[in-house]
Amino acid sequence: MLSTVSLVLFVCSAILTVLGFPCCLGCLNWLAAPLCLATAIVGFVGLVLDRDPGTRLARATNVHLMALVGGLVLLSISVARCCCGGGVI
């Protein structure tokens, strides 16, 4: 369940970041930045808590790691894009 949330949040934050990169749509980065942060947080929580109840082994580690690292990379891109625009919406 948590791996699905990580994957969906990662895809949504990637789409918003890419759509907000051109000059005329830079205001989308104000929506993308919090979503990227939420993606990184859910990825971290998934790495820590998403375990198989029977064996207590981690499940979907690659998906959670992708959400954590990808969320942080996308967050830095969207924040840098907001700064390039002077912080103006």
C-alpha positions in Angstrom: 0.0 0.0 0.0 2.7 2.5 1.0 4.7 1.6 -2.1 1.7 2.6 -4.3 1.5 5.9 -2.5 5.2 6.5 -3.0 5.0 5.8 -6.7 1.9 7.9 -7.3 3.3 10.9 -5.4 6.6 10.6 -7.3 4.8 10.5 -10.7 2.6 13.5 -9.8 5.5 15.6 -8.4 7.6 14.8 -11.5 4.8 15.9 -13.8 4.3 19.1 -11.9 8.0 19.9 -11.8 8.4 19.3 -15.5 5.3 21.3 -16.4 6.4 24.1 -14.2 9.9 24.4 -15.7 9.1 26.6 -18.8 8.9 30.3 -18.3 5.2 30.8 -18.5 4.2 28.0 -16.2 6.7 28.6 -13.4 4.0 29.2 -10.8 3.3 25.4 -10.9 6.5 25.0 -9.0 4.8 26.5 -6.0 2.5 23.5 -6.1 5.3 21.1 -7.0 7.7 21.9 -4.1 5.4 20.8 -1.3 4.3 17.8 -3.2 8.0 16.8 -3.8 8.6 17.3 -0.1 5.7 15.0 0.7 7.0 12.5 -1.7 10.4 12.4 0.0 8.7 12.1 3.4 6.5 9.2 2.3 9.5 7.5 0.7 11.4 7.8 4.0 8.5 6.5 6.0 8.1 3.7 3.6 11.8 2.7 3.9 11.4 2.6 7.7 8.0 1.2 8.2 6.9 -0.9 5.2 7.7 -4.4 6.3 6.3 -7.8 5.6 4.3 -8.8 8.8 5.4 -12.4 8.7 9.2 -12.1 8.0 9.7 -8.4 9.0 11.7 -7.9 5.8 11.5 -4.6 4.0 9.1 -4.5 1.0 9.4 -2.4 -2.1 12.7 -0.9 -1.0 13.5 0.3 -4.6 10.2 2.2 -4.9 10.6 3.9 -1.6 14.3 4.8 -2.3 13.3 6.2 -5.7 10.6 8.3 -4.0 13.0 9.6 -1.4 15.9 10.5 -3.7 13.7 11.5 -6.6 11.5 13.7 -4.3 14.6 15.5 -3.0 16.0 16.0 -6.5 12.7 17.3 -7.8 12.4 19.5 -4.7 15.7 21.1 -5.4 14.8 21.7 -9.0 11.4 23.2 -8.2 12.8 25.4 -5.4 15.7 26.6 -7.7 13.1 27.4 -10.4 11.1 29.4 -7.9 14.2 31.3 -6.9 15.1 32.0 -10.5 11.7 33.6 -10.9 12.4 35.9 -8.0 9.8 34.1 -5.8 7.0 35.8 -7.6 4.0 33.8 -8.5 
